[in-house]
């Protein structure tokens, strides 16, 4: 399993680093791990699973979510 730091995880998802950090803070983002008490990392499998929850067939469907 591959792990990415916040900057690389944000790039992987096509988000800004601050957006991913904000989502981590408010609990709306992908699950993460803290290694050594400080280093925040994301498993690519978890990033893919989180992104897969946002699949829509139309813009009106996405707005309702």
PDB file of N, H, CA, C and O in Angstrom:
ATOM      1  N   UNK A   1       0.857  -1.183   0.000  1.00  0.00           N
ATOM      2  CA  UNK A   1       0.000   0.000   0.000  1.00  0.00           C
ATOM      3  C   UNK A   1       0.897   1.239   0.000  1.00  0.00           C
ATOM      4  O   UNK A   1       1.860   1.330   0.762  1.00  0.00           O
ATOM      5  N   UNK A   2       0.560   2.176  -0.862  1.00  0.00           N
ATOM      6  H   UNK A   2      -0.222   2.102  -1.481  1.00  0.00           H
ATOM      7  CA  UNK A   2       1.339   3.406  -0.979  1.00  0.00           C
ATOM      8  C   UNK A   2       0.719   4.502  -0.110  1.00  0.00           C
ATOM      9  O   UNK A   2      -0.503   4.607  -0.001  1.00  0.00           O
ATOM     10  N   UNK A   3       1.575   5.307   0.499  1.00  0.00           N
ATOM     11  H   UNK A   3       2.567   5.221   0.410  1.00  0.00           H
ATOM     12  CA  UNK A   3       1.132   6.421   1.327  1.00  0.00           C
ATOM     13  C   UNK A   3       1.648   7.734   0.748  1.00  0.00           C
ATOM     14  O   UNK A   3       2.777   7.809   0.263  1.00  0.00           O
ATOM     15  N   UNK A   4       0.813   8.760   0.803  1.00  0.00           N
ATOM     16  H   UNK A   4      -0.104   8.699   1.197  1.00  0.00           H
ATOM     17  CA  UNK A   4       1.182  10.079   0.305  1.00  0.00           C
ATOM     18  C   UNK A   4       1.036  11.108   1.410  1.00  0.00           C
ATOM     19  O   UNK A   4       0.098  11.047   2.206  1.00  0.00           O
ATOM     20  N   UNK A   5       1.959  12.051   1.457  1.00  0.00           N
ATOM     21  H   UNK A   5       2.720  12.102   0.811  1.00  0.00           H
ATOM     22  CA  UNK A   5       1.826  13.193   2.366  1.00  0.00           C
ATOM     23  C   UNK A   5       0.725  14.102   1.843  1.00  0.00           C
ATOM     24  O   UNK A   5       0.258  13.925   0.718  1.00  0.00           O
ATOM     25  N   UNK A   6       0.312  15.062   2.639  1.00  0.00           N
ATOM     26  H   UNK A   6       0.692  15.205   3.553  1.00  0.00           H
ATOM     27  CA  UNK A   6      -0.824  15.915   2.300  1.00  0.00           C
ATOM     28  C   UNK A   6      -0.683  16.591   0.945  1.00  0.00           C
ATOM     29  O   UNK A   6      -1.625  16.572   0.153  1.00  0.00           O
ATOM     30  N   UNK A   7       0.454  17.179   0.661  1.00  0.00           N
ATOM     31  H   UNK A   7       1.219  17.194   1.304  1.00  0.00           H
ATOM     32  CA  UNK A   7       0.652  17.882  -0.613  1.00  0.00           C
ATOM     33  C   UNK A   7       0.457  16.940  -1.796  1.00  0.00           C
ATOM     34  O   UNK A   7      -0.229  17.282  -2.759  1.00  0.00           O
ATOM     35  N   UNK A   8       1.056  15.762  -1.727  1.00  0.00           N
ATOM     36  H   UNK A   8       1.613  15.484  -0.945  1.00  0.00           H
ATOM     37  CA  UNK A   8       0.946  14.801  -2.825  1.00  0.00           C
ATOM     38  C   UNK A   8      -0.454  14.189  -2.902  1.00  0.00           C
ATOM     39  O   UNK A   8      -0.953  13.915  -3.994  1.00  0.00           O
ATOM     40  N   UNK A   9      -1.081  13.977  -1.757  1.00  0.00           N
ATOM     41  H   UNK A   9      -0.676  14.200  -0.870  1.00  0.00           H
ATOM     42  CA  UNK A   9      -2.447  13.456  -1.744  1.00  0.00           C
ATOM     43  C   UNK A   9      -3.411  14.459  -2.383  1.00  0.00           C
ATOM     44  O   UNK A   9      -4.312  14.074  -3.129  1.00  0.00           O
ATOM     45  N   UNK A  10      -3.218  15.733  -2.087  1.00  0.00           N
ATOM     46  H   UNK A  10      -2.486  16.045  -1.481  1.00  0.00           H
ATOM     47  CA  UNK A  10      -4.062  16.775  -2.685  1.00  0.00           C
ATOM     48  C   UNK A  10      -3.886  16.788  -4.202  1.00  0.00           C
ATOM     49  O   UNK A  10      -4.869  16.877  -4.938  1.00  0.00           O
ATOM     50  N   UNK A  11      -2.653  16.701  -4.668  1.00  0.00           N
ATOM     51  H   UNK A  11      -1.855  16.629  -4.070  1.00  0.00           H
ATOM     52  CA  UNK A  11      -2.400  16.654  -6.112  1.00  0.00           C
ATOM     53  C   UNK A  11      -3.043  15.423  -6.731  1.00  0.00           C
ATOM     54  O   UNK A  11      -3.628  15.504  -7.812  1.00  0.00           O
ATOM     55  N   UNK A  12      -2.941  14.295  -6.062  1.00  0.00           N
ATOM     56  H   UNK A  12      -2.467  14.229  -5.185  1.00  0.00           H
ATOM     57  CA  UNK A  12      -3.519  13.037  -6.533  1.00  0.00           C
ATOM     58  C   UNK A  12      -5.022  13.192  -6.746  1.00  0.00           C
ATOM     59  O   UNK A  12      -5.577  12.657  -7.707  1.00  0.00           O
ATOM     60  N   UNK A  13      -5.681  13.928  -5.843  1.00  0.00           N
ATOM     61  H   UNK A  13      -5.231  14.362  -5.063  1.00  0.00           H
ATOM     62  CA  UNK A  13      -7.126  14.136  -5.921  1.00  0.00           C
ATOM     63  C   UNK A  13      -7.521  15.329  -6.785  1.00  0.00           C
ATOM     64  O   UNK A  13      -8.698  15.508  -7.102  1.00  0.00           O
ATOM     65  N   UNK A  14      -6.545  16.139  -7.163  1.00  0.00           N
ATOM     66  H   UNK A  14      -5.590  15.993  -6.906  1.00  0.00           H
ATOM     67  CA  UNK A  14      -6.849  17.340  -7.935  1.00  0.00           C
ATOM     68  C   UNK A  14      -7.394  18.464  -7.067  1.00  0.00           C
ATOM     69  O   UNK A  14      -8.148  19.313  -7.542  1.00  0.00           O
ATOM     70  N   UNK A  15      -7.014  18.468  -5.793  1.00  0.00           N
ATOM     71  H   UNK A  15      -6.402  17.778  -5.407  1.00  0.00           H
ATOM     72  CA  UNK A  15      -7.437  19.499  -4.842  1.00  0.00           C
ATOM     73  C   UNK A  15      -6.240  20.334  -4.416  1.00  0.00           C
ATOM     74  O   UNK A  15      -5.092  19.931  -4.607  1.00  0.00           O
ATOM     75  N   UNK A  16      -6.511  21.490  -3.843  1.00  0.00           N
ATOM     76  H   UNK A  16      -7.443  21.817  -3.689  1.00  0.00           H
ATOM     77  CA  UNK A  16      -5.460  22.280  -3.233  1.00  0.00           C
ATOM     78  C   UNK A  16      -5.111  21.694  -1.872  1.00  0.00           C
ATOM     79  O   UNK A  16      -5.949  21.064  -1.227  1.00  0.00           O
ATOM     80  N   UNK A  17      -3.891  21.900  -1.443  1.00  0.00           N
ATOM     81  H   UNK A  17      -3.210  22.412  -1.966  1.00  0.00           H
ATOM     82  CA  UNK A  17      -3.437  21.394  -0.142  1.00  0.00           C
ATOM     83  C   UNK A  17      -4.320  21.927   0.984  1.00  0.00           C
ATOM     84  O   UNK A  17      -4.701  21.174   1.880  1.00  0.00           O
ATOM     85  N   UNK A  18      -4.647  23.219   0.948  1.00  0.00           N
ATOM     86  H   UNK A  18      -4.337  23.832   0.221  1.00  0.00           H
ATOM     87  CA  UNK A  18      -5.455  23.807   2.023  1.00  0.00           C
ATOM     88  C   UNK A  18      -6.870  23.237   2.032  1.00  0.00           C
ATOM     89  O   UNK A  18      -7.480  23.112   3.094  1.00  0.00           O
ATOM     90  N   UNK A  19      -7.397  22.891   0.862  1.00  0.00           N
ATOM     91  H   UNK A  19      -6.902  22.992  -0.001  1.00  0.00           H
ATOM     92  CA  UNK A  19      -8.719  22.272   0.793  1.00  0.00           C
ATOM     93  C   UNK A  19      -8.704  20.917   1.480  1.00  0.00           C
ATOM     94  O   UNK A  19      -9.604  20.604   2.259  1.00  0.00           O
ATOM     95  N   UNK A  20      -7.685  20.111   1.198  1.00  0.00           N
ATOM     96  H   UNK A  20      -6.953  20.366   0.565  1.00  0.00           H
ATOM     97  CA  UNK A  20      -7.579  18.795   1.822  1.00  0.00           C
ATOM     98  C   UNK A  20      -7.367  18.936   3.333  1.00  0.00           C
ATOM     99  O   UNK A  20      -7.936  18.170   4.111  1.00  0.00           O
ATOM    100  N   UNK A  21      -6.563  19.899   3.745  1.00  0.00           N
ATOM    101  H   UNK A  21      -6.101  20.521   3.113  1.00  0.00           H
ATOM    102  CA  UNK A  21      -6.358  20.134   5.180  1.00  0.00           C
ATOM    103  C   UNK A  21      -7.667  20.543   5.859  1.00  0.00           C
ATOM    104  O   UNK A  21      -7.956  20.088   6.966  1.00  0.00           O
ATOM    105  N   UNK A  22      -8.448  21.386   5.213  1.00  0.00           N
ATOM    106  H   UNK A  22      -8.213  21.756   4.314  1.00  0.00           H
ATOM    107  CA  UNK A  22      -9.724  21.824   5.767  1.00  0.00           C
ATOM    108  C   UNK A  22     -10.689  20.639   5.885  1.00  0.00           C
ATOM    109  O   UNK A  22     -11.404  20.513   6.879  1.00  0.00           O
ATOM    110  N   UNK A  23     -10.705  19.780   4.874  1.00  0.00           N
ATOM    111  H   UNK A  23     -10.125  19.882   4.067  1.00  0.00           H
ATOM    112  CA  UNK A  23     -11.560  18.605   4.910  1.00  0.00           C
ATOM    113  C   UNK A  23     -11.121  17.636   6.000  1.00  0.00           C
ATOM    114  O   UNK A  23     -11.957  16.972   6.612  1.00  0.00           O
ATOM    115  N   UNK A  24      -9.836  17.551   6.242  1.00  0.00           N
ATOM    116  H   UNK A  24      -9.157  18.090   5.744  1.00  0.00           H
ATOM    117  CA  UNK A  24      -9.332  16.706   7.328  1.00  0.00           C
ATOM    118  C   UNK A  24      -9.787  17.272   8.673  1.00  0.00           C
ATOM    119  O   UNK A  24     -10.180  16.518   9.564  1.00  0.00           O
ATOM    120  N   UNK A  25      -9.735  18.584   8.819  1.00  0.00           N
ATOM    121  H   UNK A  25      -9.416  19.196   8.095  1.00  0.00           H
ATOM    122  CA  UNK A  25     -10.123  19.254  10.064  1.00  0.00           C
ATOM    123  C   UNK A  25     -11.612  19.088  10.360  1.00  0.00           C
ATOM    124  O   UNK A  25     -12.000  18.831  11.500  1.00  0.00           O
ATOM    125  N   UNK A  26     -12.450  19.236   9.321  1.00  0.00           N
ATOM    126  H   UNK A  26     -12.136  19.445   8.395  1.00  0.00           H
ATOM    127  CA  UNK A  26     -13.897  19.173   9.577  1.00  0.00           C
ATOM    128  C   UNK A  26     -14.477  17.762   9.427  1.00  0.00           C
ATOM    129  O   UNK A  26     -15.669  17.552   9.649  1.00  0.00           O
ATOM    130  N   UNK A  27     -13.636  16.803   9.050  1.00  0.00           N
ATOM    131  H   UNK A  27     -12.668  16.973   8.870  1.00  0.00           H
ATOM    132  CA  UNK A  27     -14.076  15.413   8.987  1.00  0.00           C
ATOM    133  C   UNK A  27     -14.763  15.019   7.691  1.00  0.00           C
ATOM    134  O   UNK A  27     -15.323  13.927   7.603  1.00  0.00           O
ATOM    135  N   UNK A  28     -14.733  15.886   6.681  1.00  0.00           N
ATOM    136  H   UNK A  28     -14.278  16.774   6.753  1.00  0.00           H
ATOM    137  CA  UNK A  28     -15.403  15.563   5.423  1.00  0.00           C
ATOM    138  C   UNK A  28     -14.462  14.962   4.380  1.00  0.00           C
ATOM    139  O   UNK A  28     -14.892  14.639   3.273  1.00  0.00           O
ATOM    140  N   UNK A  29     -13.205  14.814   4.718  1.00  0.00           N
ATOM    141  H   UNK A  29     -12.856  15.077   5.618  1.00  0.00           H
ATOM    142  CA  UNK A  29     -12.225  14.311   3.762  1.00  0.00           C
ATOM    143  C   UNK A  29     -11.956  12.829   3.926  1.00  0.00           C
ATOM    144  O   UNK A  29     -12.605  12.151   4.722  1.00  0.00           O
ATOM    145  N   UNK A  30     -10.992  12.332   3.165  1.00  0.00           N
ATOM    146  H   UNK A  30     -10.464  12.883   2.518  1.00  0.00           H
ATOM    147  CA  UNK A  30     -10.631  10.914   3.259  1.00  0.00           C
ATOM    148  C   UNK A  30      -9.964  10.606   4.595  1.00  0.00           C
ATOM    149  O   UNK A  30      -9.398  11.487   5.243  1.00  0.00           O
ATOM    150  N   UNK A  31     -10.043   9.333   4.994  1.00  0.00           N
ATOM    151  H   UNK A  31     -10.503   8.618   4.468  1.00  0.00           H
ATOM    152  CA  UNK A  31      -9.376   8.947   6.238  1.00  0.00           C
ATOM    153  C   UNK A  31      -7.867   9.087   6.066  1.00  0.00           C
ATOM    154  O   UNK A  31      -7.342   9.001   4.956  1.00  0.00           O
ATOM    155  N   UNK A  32      -7.188   9.303   7.180  1.00  0.00           N
ATOM    156  H   UNK A  32      -7.615   9.373   8.081  1.00  0.00           H
ATOM    157  CA  UNK A  32      -5.742   9.533   7.135  1.00  0.00           C
ATOM    158  C   UNK A  32      -5.086   8.835   8.309  1.00  0.00           C
ATOM    159  O   UNK A  32      -5.757   8.336   9.213  1.00  0.00           O
ATOM    160  N   UNK A  33      -3.786   8.811   8.281  1.00  0.00           N
ATOM    161  H   UNK A  33      -3.241   9.216   7.547  1.00  0.00           H
ATOM    162  CA  UNK A  33      -2.997   8.220   9.366  1.00  0.00           C
ATOM    163  C   UNK A  33      -1.982   9.247   9.853  1.00  0.00           C
ATOM    164  O   UNK A  33      -1.525  10.098   9.089  1.00  0.00           O
ATOM    165  N   UNK A  34      -1.641   9.156  11.119  1.00  0.00           N
ATOM    166  H   UNK A  34      -2.012   8.464  11.739  1.00  0.00           H
ATOM    167  CA  UNK A  34      -0.569   9.990  11.668  1.00  0.00           C
ATOM    168  C   UNK A  34       0.558   9.061  12.076  1.00  0.00           C
ATOM    169  O   UNK A  34       0.382   8.171  12.907  1.00  0.00           O
ATOM    170  N   UNK A  35       1.695   9.279  11.488  1.00  0.00           N
ATOM    171  H   UNK A  35       1.838  10.003  10.813  1.00  0.00           H
ATOM    172  CA  UNK A  35       2.856   8.452  11.779  1.00  0.00           C
ATOM    173  C   UNK A  35       3.825   9.220  12.652  1.00  0.00           C
ATOM    174  O   UNK A  35       4.131  10.379  12.372  1.00  0.00           O
ATOM    175  N   UNK A  36       4.300   8.601  13.684  1.00  0.00           N
ATOM    176  H   UNK A  36       4.051   7.659  13.912  1.00  0.00           H
ATOM    177  CA  UNK A  36       5.249   9.246  14.574  1.00  0.00           C
ATOM    178  C   UNK A  36       4.669  10.450  15.299  1.00  0.00           C
ATOM    179  O   UNK A  36       5.416  11.303  15.777  1.00  0.00           O
ATOM    180  N   UNK A  37       3.353  10.528  15.387  1.00  0.00           N
ATOM    181  H   UNK A  37       2.745   9.835  14.999  1.00  0.00           H
ATOM    182  CA  UNK A  37       2.712  11.612  16.111  1.00  0.00           C
ATOM    183  C   UNK A  37       2.530  12.898  15.332  1.00  0.00           C
ATOM    184  O   UNK A  37       1.781  13.772  15.768  1.00  0.00           O
ATOM    185  N   UNK A  38       3.199  13.046  14.180  1.00  0.00           N
ATOM    186  H   UNK A  38       3.808  12.336  13.826  1.00  0.00           H
ATOM    187  CA  UNK A  38       3.112  14.306  13.437  1.00  0.00           C
ATOM    188  C   UNK A  38       2.823  14.137  11.960  1.00  0.00           C
ATOM    189  O   UNK A  38       1.990  14.859  11.411  1.00  0.00           O
ATOM    190  N   UNK A  39       3.484  13.210  11.310  1.00  0.00           N
ATOM    191  H   UNK A  39       4.160  12.624  11.755  1.00  0.00           H
ATOM    192  CA  UNK A  39       3.372  13.075   9.856  1.00  0.00           C
ATOM    193  C   UNK A  39       1.999  12.540   9.467  1.00  0.00           C
ATOM    194  O   UNK A  39       1.632  11.424   9.836  1.00  0.00           O
ATOM    195  N   UNK A  40       1.249  13.334   8.726  1.00  0.00           N
ATOM    196  H   UNK A  40       1.547  14.240   8.426  1.00  0.00           H
ATOM    197  CA  UNK A  40      -0.060  12.918   8.221  1.00  0.00           C
ATOM    198  C   UNK A  40       0.140  12.303   6.847  1.00  0.00           C
ATOM    199  O   UNK A  40       0.751  12.912   5.969  1.00  0.00           O
ATOM    200  N   UNK A  41      -0.378  11.088   6.662  1.00  0.00           N
ATOM    201  H   UNK A  41      -0.875  10.593   7.376  1.00  0.00           H
ATOM    202  CA  UNK A  41      -0.282  10.410   5.382  1.00  0.00           C
ATOM    203  C   UNK A  41      -1.639   9.829   5.012  1.00  0.00           C
ATOM    204  O   UNK A  41      -2.475   9.545   5.869  1.00  0.00           O
ATOM    205  N   UNK A  42      -1.830   9.663   3.705  1.00  0.00           N
ATOM    206  H   UNK A  42      -1.151   9.894   3.008  1.00  0.00           H
ATOM    207  CA  UNK A  42      -3.052   9.095   3.163  1.00  0.00           C
ATOM    208  C   UNK A  42      -2.688   7.878   2.325  1.00  0.00           C
ATOM    209  O   UNK A  42      -1.749   7.936   1.532  1.00  0.00           O
ATOM    210  N   UNK A  43      -3.410   6.785   2.487  1.00  0.00           N
ATOM    211  H   UNK A  43      -4.174   6.738   3.131  1.00  0.00           H
ATOM    212  CA  UNK A  43      -3.230   5.618   1.630  1.00  0.00           C
ATOM    213  C   UNK A  43      -3.951   5.884   0.315  1.00  0.00           C
ATOM    214  O   UNK A  43      -5.074   6.388   0.310  1.00  0.00           O
ATOM    215  N   UNK A  44      -3.312   5.550  -0.789  1.00  0.00           N
ATOM    216  H   UNK A  44      -2.400   5.141  -0.785  1.00  0.00           H
ATOM    217  CA  UNK A  44      -3.944   5.797  -2.085  1.00  0.00           C
ATOM    218  C   UNK A  44      -5.269   5.039  -2.214  1.00  0.00           C
ATOM    219  O   UNK A  44      -6.194   5.528  -2.861  1.00  0.00           O
ATOM    220  N   UNK A  45      -5.371   3.861  -1.613  1.00  0.00           N
ATOM    221  H   UNK A  45      -4.619   3.463  -1.087  1.00  0.00           H
ATOM    222  CA  UNK A  45      -6.637   3.112  -1.638  1.00  0.00           C
ATOM    223  C   UNK A  45      -7.747   3.908  -0.952  1.00  0.00           C
ATOM    224  O   UNK A  45      -8.885   3.916  -1.420  1.00  0.00           O
ATOM    225  N   UNK A  46      -7.419   4.576   0.155  1.00  0.00           N
ATOM    226  H   UNK A  46      -6.494   4.569   0.535  1.00  0.00           H
ATOM    227  CA  UNK A  46      -8.406   5.383   0.878  1.00  0.00           C
ATOM    228  C   UNK A  46      -8.794   6.628   0.080  1.00  0.00           C
ATOM    229  O   UNK A  46      -9.952   7.046   0.103  1.00  0.00           O
ATOM    230  N   UNK A  47      -7.838   7.215  -0.620  1.00  0.00           N
ATOM    231  H   UNK A  47      -6.897   6.876  -0.639  1.00  0.00           H
ATOM    232  CA  UNK A  47      -8.138   8.374  -1.466  1.00  0.00           C
ATOM    233  C   UNK A  47      -9.082   7.978  -2.593  1.00  0.00           C
ATOM    234  O   UNK A  47     -10.035   8.694  -2.901  1.00  0.00           O
ATOM    235  N   UNK A  48      -8.805   6.828  -3.204  1.00  0.00           N
ATOM    236  H   UNK A  48      -8.031   6.247  -2.954  1.00  0.00           H
ATOM    237  CA  UNK A  48      -9.666   6.345  -4.287  1.00  0.00           C
ATOM    238  C   UNK A  48     -11.079   6.050  -3.770  1.00  0.00           C
ATOM    239  O   UNK A  48     -12.064   6.389  -4.425  1.00  0.00           O
ATOM    240  N   UNK A  49     -11.174   5.421  -2.601  1.00  0.00           N
ATOM    241  H   UNK A  49     -10.374   5.145  -2.068  1.00  0.00           H
ATOM    242  CA  UNK A  49     -12.487   5.097  -2.021  1.00  0.00           C
ATOM    243  C   UNK A  49     -13.269   6.363  -1.712  1.00  0.00           C
ATOM    244  O   UNK A  49     -14.469   6.427  -1.977  1.00  0.00           O
ATOM    245  N   UNK A  50     -12.608   7.369  -1.156  1.00  0.00           N
ATOM    246  H   UNK A  50     -11.633   7.317  -0.940  1.00  0.00           H
ATOM    247  CA  UNK A  50     -13.273   8.630  -0.827  1.00  0.00           C
ATOM    248  C   UNK A  50     -13.762   9.324  -2.098  1.00  0.00           C
ATOM    249  O   UNK A  50     -14.887   9.824  -2.143  1.00  0.00           O
ATOM    250  N   UNK A  51     -12.922   9.354  -3.120  1.00  0.00           N
ATOM    251  H   UNK A  51     -12.008   8.948  -3.083  1.00  0.00           H
ATOM    252  CA  UNK A  51     -13.296  10.001  -4.379  1.00  0.00           C
ATOM    253  C   UNK A  51     -14.446   9.254  -5.051  1.00  0.00           C
ATOM    254  O   UNK A  51     -15.281   9.872  -5.710  1.00  0.00           O
ATOM    255  N   UNK A  52     -14.496   7.945  -4.892  1.00  0.00           N
ATOM    256  H   UNK A  52     -13.818   7.443  -4.356  1.00  0.00           H
ATOM    257  CA  UNK A  52     -15.556   7.150  -5.507  1.00  0.00           C
ATOM    258  C   UNK A  52     -16.927   7.430  -4.908  1.00  0.00           C
ATOM    259  O   UNK A  52     -17.945   7.120  -5.526  1.00  0.00           O
ATOM    260  N   UNK A  53     -16.967   8.004  -3.729  1.00  0.00           N
ATOM    261  H   UNK A  53     -16.140   8.256  -3.227  1.00  0.00           H
ATOM    262  CA  UNK A  53     -18.242   8.359  -3.099  1.00  0.00           C
ATOM    263  C   UNK A  53     -18.876   9.574  -3.764  1.00  0.00           C
ATOM    264  O   UNK A  53     -20.034   9.891  -3.492  1.00  0.00           O
ATOM    265  N   UNK A  54     -18.144  10.247  -4.618  1.00  0.00           N
ATOM    266  H   UNK A  54     -17.203   9.989  -4.839  1.00  0.00           H
ATOM    267  CA  UNK A  54     -18.619  11.478  -5.259  1.00  0.00           C
ATOM    268  C   UNK A  54     -18.865  11.280  -6.750  1.00  0.00           C
ATOM    269  O   UNK A  54     -18.494  12.126  -7.564  1.00  0.00           O
ATOM    270  N   UNK A  55     -19.486  10.169  -7.102  1.00  0.00           N
ATOM    271  H   UNK A  55     -19.787   9.481  -6.441  1.00  0.00           H
ATOM    272  CA  UNK A  55     -19.795   9.892  -8.501  1.00  0.00           C
ATOM    273  C   UNK A  55     -21.254  10.253  -8.759  1.00  0.00           C
ATOM    274  O   UNK A  55     -22.152   9.771  -8.068  1.00  0.00           O
ATOM    275  N   UNK A  56     -21.486  11.104  -9.758  1.00  0.00           N
ATOM    276  H   UNK A  56     -20.757  11.496 -10.320  1.00  0.00           H
ATOM    277  CA  UNK A  56     -22.831  11.574 -10.067  1.00  0.00           C
ATOM    278  C   UNK A  56     -23.098  11.433 -11.551  1.00  0.00           C
ATOM    279  O   UNK A  56     -22.177  11.421 -12.367  1.00  0.00           O
ATOM    280  N   UNK A  57     -24.370  11.326 -11.885  1.00  0.00           N
ATOM    281  H   UNK A  57     -25.118  11.335 -11.222  1.00  0.00           H
ATOM    282  CA  UNK A  57     -24.776  11.203 -13.272  1.00  0.00           C
ATOM    283  C   UNK A  57     -25.186  12.522 -13.900  1.00  0.00           C
ATOM    284  O   UNK A  57     -25.276  12.623 -15.124  1.00  0.00           O
ATOM    285  N   UNK A  58     -25.441  13.548 -13.070  1.00  0.00           N
ATOM    286  H   UNK A  58     -25.368  13.466 -12.076  1.00  0.00           H
ATOM    287  CA  UNK A  58     -25.833  14.847 -13.587  1.00  0.00           C
ATOM    288  C   UNK A  58     -25.471  15.926 -12.575  1.00  0.00           C
ATOM    289  O   UNK A  58     -25.229  15.628 -11.405  1.00  0.00           O
ATOM    290  N   UNK A  59     -25.435  17.163 -13.018  1.00  0.00           N
ATOM    291  H   UNK A  59     -25.633  17.405 -13.968  1.00  0.00           H
ATOM    292  CA  UNK A  59     -25.117  18.266 -12.108  1.00  0.00           C
ATOM    293  C   UNK A  59     -26.213  18.464 -11.075  1.00  0.00           C
ATOM    294  O   UNK A  59     -25.923  18.830  -9.936  1.00  0.00           O
ATOM    295  N   UNK A  60     -27.476  18.230 -11.450  1.00  0.00           N
ATOM    296  H   UNK A  60     -27.712  17.934 -12.375  1.00  0.00           H
ATOM    297  CA  UNK A  60     -28.556  18.390 -10.471  1.00  0.00           C
ATOM    298  C   UNK A  60     -28.452  17.319  -9.378  1.00  0.00           C
ATOM    299  O   UNK A  60     -28.780  17.582  -8.221  1.00  0.00           O
ATOM    300  N   UNK A  61     -28.006  16.133  -9.736  1.00  0.00           N
ATOM    301  H   UNK A  61     -27.740  15.919 -10.676  1.00  0.00           H
ATOM    302  CA  UNK A  61     -27.802  15.075  -8.755  1.00  0.00           C
ATOM    303  C   UNK A  61     -26.676  15.451  -7.787  1.00  0.00           C
ATOM    304  O   UNK A  61     -26.776  15.196  -6.587  1.00  0.00           O
ATOM    305  N   UNK A  62     -25.613  16.055  -8.308  1.00  0.00           N
ATOM    306  H   UNK A  62     -25.532  16.262  -9.282  1.00  0.00           H
ATOM    307  CA  UNK A  62     -24.477  16.465  -7.488  1.00  0.00           C
ATOM    308  C   UNK A  62     -24.871  17.585  -6.547  1.00  0.00           C
ATOM    309  O   UNK A  62     -24.397  17.617  -5.411  1.00  0.00           O
ATOM    310  N   UNK A  63     -25.716  18.499  -6.975  1.00  0.00           N
ATOM    311  H   UNK A  63     -26.102  18.473  -7.898  1.00  0.00           H
ATOM    312  CA  UNK A  63     -26.124  19.614  -6.120  1.00  0.00           C
ATOM    313  C   UNK A  63     -26.989  19.144  -4.959  1.00  0.00           C
ATOM    314  O   UNK A  63     -26.987  19.765  -3.896  1.00  0.00           O
ATOM    315  N   UNK A  64     -27.723  18.063  -5.148  1.00  0.00           N
ATOM    316  H   UNK A  64     -27.725  17.559  -6.012  1.00  0.00           H
ATOM    317  CA  UNK A  64     -28.593  17.531  -4.107  1.00  0.00           C
ATOM    318  C   UNK A  64     -27.796  16.797  -3.031  1.00  0.00           C
ATOM    319  O   UNK A  64     -28.292  16.596  -1.923  1.00  0.00           O
ATOM    320  N   UNK A  65     -26.576  16.399  -3.346  1.00  0.00           N
ATOM    321  H   UNK A  65     -26.173  16.563  -4.247  1.00  0.00           H
ATOM    322  CA  UNK A  65     -25.775  15.611  -2.406  1.00  0.00           C
ATOM    323  C   UNK A  65     -25.196  16.440  -1.297  1.00  0.00           C
ATOM    324  O   UNK A  65     -24.499  15.912  -0.431  1.00  0.00           O
TER     325      UNK A  65
END
